[in-house]
Amino acid sequence: MHIANSCKPKAKIMSEQEVKNLEDIFEAKIARDEKIEPKDWMPEKYRKTHIRQMSQHAHSEIVGMLPEGNWISRAPSLRRKVALLAKVQDEAGHGLYLYSATETLGISRDELYEQLHSGKAKYSSIFNYPTITWADIGAVGWLVDGAAIINQVPLCNTSFGPYARAMVRVCKEESFHQRQGYEIMLTLSKGTKAQKEMAQDALNRWWWPSLMMFGPTDDMSTHTEQSMKWKLKRKTNDELRQQFIDQTVPQAEILGLTIPDKDLTWNEERKSYDFGEINWDEFWQVVKGHGPCNKERLQTRVEAWENGKWVRDAAMAHAEKQANQRVKKVS
């Protein structure tokens, strides 16, 4: 077994007893709800699982800027433009926090970018759908960021320290995004007939993809069971999805909008909503790269990275020049 230790994991030949002792220490920390830090020994599978989830989260923040960034210049007022610009900037910051946290596990930023640009790494399926109208921006804020908050709040207590600390900061800003989206939907639903229809249309198109954001059902998920044991996750996919539905249905009622699910009914015994079957074929098609905007989103991201090379090169040259000047002053 390999060990993950500090920023650059080093393979070390160890006896079975030594490995067993380290595993016992690791498991005891998990059981006591103590944070695992980058300098601590950890199983290689724990390290790789966190790299996969944290990098996917970071990629989702970066790619998630694209469908909203397209609307900054088209937002209906200066106030909305400013709010949307601030949101996109927040998401860029979230991606950087998460990339930095992932790097503590011994993978470089360049490797993470290469995995995204090559299609090897995944990002949230929700960002492969188009934002057709202004109401879509409201629906993304209300539903997508609302789902993200439910998904991310438990991660503030995840077992890996750098991830947990990054999530505390991210969640504070996500709540602002969700409120902005709901406010857009409220304005539209209280507006003209055409505006309310636009809001309903956006809800119709974003409801089911938002439910898919929580991932496959627990019996179909290949990662949930182990992630729960390691306390990477605190709630299962199905638990989080149910929490989102129970929270969101009353909000839709306040808006005067109809959830597009004819099977949605309140279950008095469970004190939760029963809901219809999710189209998992659509989910897996999007995950495999066949969604409405998969190719467009990834191509846009790669082009932005390549077009920004001169800026990165200039920044590196400037930093090198400053470093040389400091050396000259000292000497």
C-alpha positions as CSV (number, residue, x, y, z in Angstrom):
1,M,0.0,0.0,0.0
2,H,1.2,3.5,-0.8
3,I,1.1,6.3,1.7
4,A,-0.2,9.8,1.2
5,N,2.0,12.2,3.2
6,S,2.2,16.0,2.8
7,C,2.1,17.6,-0.6
8,K,4.2,15.0,-2.4
9,P,3.2,11.4,-1.5
10,K,6.2,9.1,-1.4
11,A,6.0,5.4,-1.9
12,K,7.6,3.6,1.1
13,I,8.1,-0.1,1.6
14,M,6.5,-1.0,4.9
15,S,5.7,-4.1,6.8
16,E,2.2,-5.3,7.0
17,Q,2.2,-4.6,10.7
18,E,3.3,-1.0,10.2
19,V,0.6,-0.5,7.6
20,K,-1.9,-2.0,9.9
21,N,-0.9,0.3,12.8
22,L,-1.2,3.4,10.5
23,E,-4.6,2.2,9.3
24,D,-5.8,1.8,12.9
25,I,-4.6,5.4,13.7
26,F,-6.4,6.7,10.6
27,E,-9.6,4.9,11.3
28,A,-9.5,6.0,15.0
29,K,-9.2,9.6,13.9
30,I,-12.2,9.2,11.5
31,A,-14.2,7.6,14.3
32,R,-13.4,10.5,16.7
33,D,-14.4,13.1,14.0
34,E,-10.9,14.4,13.9
35,K,-9.7,16.1,10.7
36,I,-7.3,14.3,8.5
37,E,-4.6,16.8,7.4
38,P,-2.3,16.6,4.4
39,K,0.7,15.7,6.6
40,D,-1.1,12.8,8.1
41,W,-0.8,9.2,6.8
42,M,-3.9,8.2,4.8
43,P,-4.8,5.2,2.6
44,E,-4.1,5.8,-1.1
45,K,-7.7,5.2,-1.9
46,Y,-8.8,7.9,0.5
47,R,-6.4,10.3,-1.2
48,K,-7.5,9.4,-4.7
49,T,-11.2,9.6,-3.7
50,H,-10.7,13.1,-2.4
51,I,-8.8,14.2,-5.4
52,R,-11.7,12.9,-7.6
53,Q,-14.4,14.6,-5.6
54,M,-12.6,17.9,-4.8
55,S,-11.3,18.4,-8.3
56,Q,-14.8,17.6,-9.7
57,H,-16.2,20.3,-7.4
58,A,-13.5,22.8,-8.4
59,H,-14.1,22.1,-12.1
60,S,-17.8,22.6,-11.6
61,E,-17.3,26.0,-10.1
62,I,-15.1,27.1,-13.1
63,V,-17.3,25.6,-15.8
64,G,-20.4,26.9,-14.0
65,M,-19.3,30.4,-14.7
66,L,-19.9,30.0,-18.4
67,P,-23.7,29.8,-18.7
68,E,-24.1,32.8,-16.4
69,G,-21.2,34.8,-17.8
70,N,-23.0,34.9,-21.1
71,W,-25.8,36.9,-19.5
72,I,-23.8,39.6,-17.8
73,S,-24.1,42.0,-20.7
74,R,-27.8,41.1,-21.3
75,A,-29.1,41.3,-17.7
76,P,-32.2,43.6,-17.6
77,S,-30.7,46.3,-15.3
78,L,-27.4,47.6,-14.0
79,R,-28.2,46.2,-10.5
80,R,-28.7,42.7,-12.0
81,K,-25.5,43.1,-14.1
82,V,-23.5,43.9,-11.0
83,A,-25.0,41.0,-9.0
84,L,-24.4,38.5,-11.7
85,L,-20.8,39.8,-12.2
86,A,-20.2,39.4,-8.5
87,K,-21.6,35.9,-8.6
88,V,-19.4,34.8,-11.5
89,Q,-16.4,36.3,-9.6
90,D,-17.3,34.3,-6.5
91,E,-17.5,31.1,-8.5
92,A,-14.0,31.7,-9.8
93,G,-12.8,32.2,-6.3
94,H,-14.5,29.0,-5.1
95,G,-12.7,27.1,-7.9
96,L,-9.4,28.5,-6.7
97,Y,-10.0,27.6,-3.1
98,L,-10.9,24.1,-4.1
99,Y,-7.9,23.6,-6.5
100,S,-5.6,24.8,-3.7
101,A,-7.2,22.3,-1.2
102,T,-6.8,19.5,-3.8
103,E,-3.1,20.3,-4.4
104,T,-2.4,19.5,-0.8
105,L,-3.0,15.9,-1.7
106,G,0.0,15.8,-4.0
107,I,-1.4,16.6,-7.4
108,S,-0.4,19.8,-9.3
109,R,-2.7,22.5,-10.7
110,D,-1.5,21.7,-14.2
111,E,-2.5,18.1,-13.8
112,L,-5.9,19.1,-12.6
113,Y,-6.4,21.4,-15.6
114,E,-5.2,18.8,-18.0
115,Q,-7.6,16.2,-16.6
116,L,-10.5,18.7,-17.1
117,H,-9.5,19.8,-20.6
118,S,-8.9,16.3,-21.8
119,G,-12.3,15.2,-20.6
120,K,-10.8,12.7,-18.1
121,A,-12.2,14.6,-15.1
122,K,-15.9,15.2,-14.7
123,Y,-17.8,18.3,-13.5
124,S,-21.4,18.6,-12.4
125,S,-23.9,17.5,-15.1
126,I,-26.1,20.5,-14.5
127,F,-23.7,22.8,-16.3
128,N,-24.3,21.0,-19.6
129,Y,-27.7,22.6,-20.1
130,P,-28.4,25.9,-21.9
131,T,-29.5,29.2,-20.3
132,I,-32.0,30.3,-23.0
133,T,-33.8,33.2,-21.2
134,W,-33.2,35.5,-18.3
135,A,-35.5,33.3,-16.2
136,D,-33.0,30.5,-16.6
137,I,-30.5,32.7,-14.6
138,G,-33.1,32.9,-11.9
139,A,-33.7,29.2,-12.0
140,V,-30.0,28.4,-11.8
141,G,-29.7,30.6,-8.8
142,W,-32.8,29.3,-7.0
143,L,-32.6,25.6,-7.9
144,V,-28.9,24.9,-8.8
145,D,-27.3,27.0,-6.1
146,G,-30.1,25.8,-3.7
147,A,-29.2,22.2,-4.5
148,A,-25.5,23.1,-4.2
149,I,-26.0,24.5,-0.7
150,I,-27.8,21.4,0.5
151,N,-25.0,19.3,-1.0
152,Q,-22.2,21.4,0.4
153,V,-23.2,22.4,3.9
154,P,-22.5,18.8,5.2
155,L,-19.1,19.0,3.5
156,C,-18.2,21.8,6.0
157,N,-17.8,18.8,8.4
158,T,-16.1,16.5,6.0
159,S,-13.1,14.5,7.4
160,F,-10.4,16.1,5.2
161,G,-9.4,19.4,6.8
162,P,-8.5,21.5,3.8
163,Y,-11.8,20.6,2.0
164,A,-13.9,21.3,5.1
165,R,-12.3,24.7,5.6
166,A,-12.7,25.6,1.9
167,M,-16.4,24.6,2.1
168,V,-17.1,26.9,5.0
169,R,-16.1,29.9,2.9
170,V,-17.8,28.7,-0.2
171,C,-21.2,28.1,1.6
172,K,-21.3,31.6,2.9
173,E,-21.3,33.0,-0.6
174,E,-23.6,30.3,-2.1
175,S,-26.4,31.5,0.1
176,F,-26.2,34.9,-1.5
177,H,-26.4,33.4,-5.0
178,Q,-29.5,31.4,-4.1
179,R,-31.3,34.4,-2.7
180,Q,-30.5,36.4,-5.9
181,G,-31.9,33.6,-8.1
182,Y,-35.1,33.3,-6.0
183,E,-35.5,37.1,-6.2
184,I,-35.3,37.0,-10.0
185,M,-37.9,34.3,-10.1
186,L,-40.2,36.2,-7.6
187,T,-40.0,39.3,-9.8
188,L,-40.9,37.4,-12.9
189,S,-43.7,35.4,-11.3
190,K,-45.3,38.7,-10.0
191,G,-44.8,40.4,-13.4
192,T,-46.7,40.2,-16.6
193,K,-48.3,37.0,-17.9
194,A,-45.4,36.5,-20.4
195,Q,-42.9,36.9,-17.6
196,K,-44.6,34.4,-15.4
197,E,-44.8,31.9,-18.3
198,M,-41.1,32.5,-18.8
199,A,-40.4,31.6,-15.1
200,Q,-42.6,28.5,-15.3
201,D,-40.8,27.4,-18.5
202,A,-37.4,27.8,-16.8
203,L,-38.7,25.7,-13.8
204,N,-40.0,23.1,-16.2
205,R,-36.5,22.7,-17.8
206,W,-34.3,23.0,-14.7
207,W,-36.3,20.9,-12.2
208,W,-35.3,17.5,-13.2
209,P,-31.6,18.3,-14.0
210,S,-31.4,19.9,-10.5
211,L,-32.6,16.6,-8.9
212,M,-29.9,14.8,-10.9
213,M,-27.2,17.0,-9.4
214,F,-27.2,14.9,-6.3
215,G,-26.0,11.9,-8.3
216,P,-27.4,8.5,-8.9
217,T,-29.6,6.7,-6.4
218,D,-27.8,5.2,-3.4
219,D,-28.2,1.7,-4.8
220,M,-26.6,2.8,-8.1
221,S,-23.8,4.9,-6.6
222,T,-20.4,3.3,-6.6
223,H,-18.8,5.8,-4.2
224,T,-21.5,6.7,-1.6
225,E,-21.0,3.8,0.8
226,Q,-17.2,4.3,1.2
227,S,-17.5,8.1,1.2
228,M,-19.9,7.7,4.2
229,K,-17.5,5.4,6.1
230,W,-14.7,7.9,5.6
231,K,-17.1,10.8,6.5
232,L,-16.3,12.5,3.3
233,K,-20.0,12.6,2.9
234,R,-22.4,13.0,5.8
235,K,-25.6,12.3,3.9
236,T,-26.4,10.0,1.0
237,N,-27.4,11.1,-2.4
238,D,-31.1,10.1,-1.8
239,E,-31.2,11.9,1.6
240,L,-29.9,15.1,0.1
241,R,-32.2,14.9,-2.9
242,Q,-35.2,14.4,-0.6
243,Q,-34.1,17.4,1.5
244,F,-33.9,19.6,-1.6
245,I,-37.4,18.6,-2.7
246,D,-39.0,19.1,0.7
247,Q,-37.4,22.6,0.9
248,T,-38.1,23.7,-2.6
249,V,-41.7,22.7,-3.2
250,P,-43.1,25.3,-0.6
251,Q,-40.9,27.9,-2.3
252,A,-42.4,27.2,-5.6
253,E,-45.9,27.5,-4.1
254,I,-45.0,31.0,-2.8
255,L,-43.9,31.9,-6.3
256,G,-47.2,30.6,-7.7
257,L,-45.3,28.2,-10.0
258,T,-46.0,24.5,-10.5
259,I,-43.4,21.8,-10.0
260,P,-43.4,19.7,-13.3
261,D,-44.0,16.4,-11.6
262,K,-47.5,14.9,-11.8
263,D,-46.5,12.3,-9.2
264,L,-45.4,14.8,-6.6
265,T,-47.5,14.3,-3.5
266,W,-47.1,14.9,0.3
267,N,-46.6,11.7,2.2
268,E,-48.0,12.3,5.7
269,E,-46.5,9.2,7.1
270,R,-42.9,10.1,6.0
271,K,-43.5,13.9,6.4
272,S,-41.9,14.3,3.0
273,Y,-42.8,14.5,-0.6
274,D,-43.1,11.5,-2.8
275,F,-41.9,12.3,-6.4
276,G,-41.8,10.8,-9.8
277,E,-39.2,8.7,-11.5
278,I,-36.0,10.6,-12.6
279,N,-34.9,10.0,-16.2
280,W,-31.6,8.3,-15.4
281,D,-30.9,7.6,-19.0
282,E,-30.7,11.3,-19.6
283,F,-28.4,11.7,-16.6
284,W,-25.9,9.1,-17.8
285,Q,-25.9,10.5,-21.3
286,V,-24.9,13.9,-20.0
287,V,-22.3,12.4,-17.7
288,K,-20.8,10.5,-20.7
289,G,-20.5,13.8,-22.6
290,H,-23.7,13.7,-24.7
291,G,-25.6,16.5,-23.0
292,P,-27.0,19.6,-24.8
293,C,-23.9,21.7,-24.1
294,N,-21.1,19.3,-23.1
295,K,-18.9,20.0,-26.1
296,E,-19.6,23.7,-26.2
297,R,-18.8,24.2,-22.5
298,L,-15.5,22.2,-22.6
299,Q,-14.4,23.9,-25.8
300,T,-15.1,27.3,-24.4
301,R,-13.1,26.5,-21.3
302,V,-10.1,25.2,-23.3
303,E,-10.2,28.2,-25.6
304,A,-10.3,30.6,-22.6
305,W,-7.3,28.8,-21.1
306,E,-5.3,28.9,-24.3
307,N,-6.1,32.5,-25.1
308,G,-5.0,33.5,-21.6
309,K,-1.5,32.0,-22.0
310,W,0.0,35.4,-22.7
311,V,-1.4,36.8,-19.5
312,R,0.0,34.0,-17.4
313,D,3.4,34.3,-19.2
314,A,3.5,38.1,-18.6
315,A,2.6,37.6,-14.9
316,M,5.4,35.0,-14.6
317,A,7.9,37.3,-16.3
318,H,6.9,40.2,-14.1
319,A,7.3,38.1,-11.0
320,E,10.7,36.9,-12.1
321,K,11.8,40.4,-12.8
322,Q,10.7,41.6,-9.3
323,A,12.5,38.6,-7.7
324,N,15.7,39.5,-9.6
325,Q,15.4,43.1,-8.5
326,R,15.1,42.1,-4.9
327,V,18.2,39.9,-5.2
328,K,20.1,42.8,-6.6
329,K,19.1,45.1,-3.7
330,V,20.1,42.6,-1.2
331,S,23.5,42.0,-2.8
